[in-house]
Amino acid sequence: MNTIKAKLCCTHRNKFRLGKKGAEMALNVIIIAAIALVVMVIVLFIFGSKSSDISKTTEDCGAKFGECLLKEDCIGRPIISNTDCEKNDEVCCIKLS
């Protein structure tokens, strides 16, 4: 009777053990996942810093061929909204040739 219990016990334990190939495969998956995570962090850092440069460019009045002036000085000229001029209570006026 004891030998039957011993066989059942050992058979049950061996179900959950990984063989040598299984352990190597699990280690490879962990290493690949870690490398992928590092690459993803680097890519996010690169695109995150580039997107802040893009947002600065879109807010720059000079990049839109305009100049920051008081609203009174910009009569008869096109005005661009959402620019860096609004920080100084000015408007971005398009330069007319």
Order of alpha helices (4+ residues) and beta strands (2+ residues): alpha-alpha-beta-beta-beta
